[in-house]
Amino acid sequence: MSAVKNLPSVVNASKLCKIYDGKRVVNELDLAIESGSFCAILGPNGAGKTTTLRMFIGHCPIDAGELQVFGYSMPKHASFVRSLVGVVPQMDNLDPDFTVEENLYVYGRFFGIALAVLKKRIPELLEFSSLQEKANSRISELSGGMRRRLTLARALINKPKLLILDEPTTGLDPQARQAIWQKLRELKKQGITLILTTHYMEEAERLCDRVIVMDHGKMMADAPPRNLIRDQIESHVLEVHACDDVLIGKIQRDTSIARFEKSGDIHFFYGDKLKQALEVLEQSAHDDYLFRPANLEDVFIKLTGRDLRE
Amino acid sequence: MGNFGEPLLYLLVLGYGLGQFVGDVEGMTYMVFLASGVVCTSAVNSASFEGMYSAYTRMDVQQTWLGMLSTPVNVGEVVFGEILWAATKSLISVSAILIVATALGLVADAWALFILPVAFITGLSFASLALLVTSSAKSYDFFLYYTTLFITPMVLLSGVFFPIEALPYLVQNLAKALPLYHAISLVRPLMTGGEVHSVFLHIFVLLAFGVVAGVAATHRIEKRLIK
């Protein structure tokens, strides 16, 4: 589908497979990511998101299929491809033996970047990540948000053309998360291609121009977030909490209800207007309900199910 | 510090105390005999500790290696870097012990400076072996097996505390098949003003252990991290 566009692809995967213990973690994945796009990969734990990202940088042998990054076949050209890529891993792996500045310096040296270049670039990166005052601090003195910003700055030390972010904001407070979002938007404006995995639907919805939903190693959906919500799910959701069966029975008589689900003591009714159902609720004594437009999380649940993973 | 302090304690206490009962060994006082053994043990311990506990921390707990591997650096380079660093630690602790030994009058002449490259090569050898152990480690506890079953028996049998000629023939040959004996065979004459024999053989054995273990360690760590 993306081959129709003329933009050059940064990542090109065809029939990509990864098998662990006989289980297909990535299952014949076809994927092309265009230059300059900001793409989110969503999926429950174990869906194959991280494994897919690890293949992009040669951290995971490919069992079947083909993968090209910047037109170079992987994992053969892994080392060269990594010189063009920045990685923000799921778990921070900053070096606690070094200060903030030293972390950037040492990491830059791994790319073979000259000392003179680093001397100029590191202050810029510290400014970009609002860590100027922490330049000489130890990693243990940084908050979770600061560490993530430093990890992001570190991933930019080689001026990457592609930035891979594996759950960059997990565990951060709202302020820290929004700070990261702002940085990512700036990077997008600079023309960097970004690929992100996240469990925060809002994050994908706000930042990304393309959302891929993965489950069981397969692609379940692939579209801009707005289109996903428009095309994959009814326009509105009525959530009725802790309600008796008699009332539920009355609500269900509304013929505009397209779909209905029960999870614990919450009933979900999907549809466009649900006028009749709302009237029933208004006339009843029950006031614990919520009528809202459908969002990306509803799409996600529809595509991957309500069952707990792991 | 620990890899320098402990051998020094052995040297001072055993050399002084035990030395009074033992008398001369191979024509030198026991303290002088023991000093060269302690130098080699220190090289072994420094490199082994760095290649096990510290390297495991960087590999598993802190995931420092995975961070490095997100750059053009590959697994072989990471492992080789670790080996060089661990050998450097051997060099540092041996230098410190040599300074103290010189101050105590346990060093014969300036030939002892050649002990430094030997310490580095010994460090390369034992760092590679330690990294091979680390490549299979599931936790820090695993290292106790290697220390108890390999390092300690080797130290006891390789001529650190007494000449290996005192051991049964079979055990002597076993000791000669392990790298520490070859390090001591080079260091002892260099430190006591004796004549060094079979230099290339000894260096070859040390390096051979290092290369084989280093290549195996790289292969295993690659399988562990790139999976």
Interface residues (C-beta under 8 A of the other chain):
Chain A: I57 G58 H59 C60 P61 A78 S79 F80 R82 S83 V85 V87 P89 M91 N93 L94 D95 P96 Y107 F110 F111 G112 A155 N158
Chain B: Q62 Q63 T64 L66 G67 M68 L69 S70 T71 P72 V73 N74 L225 I226 K227
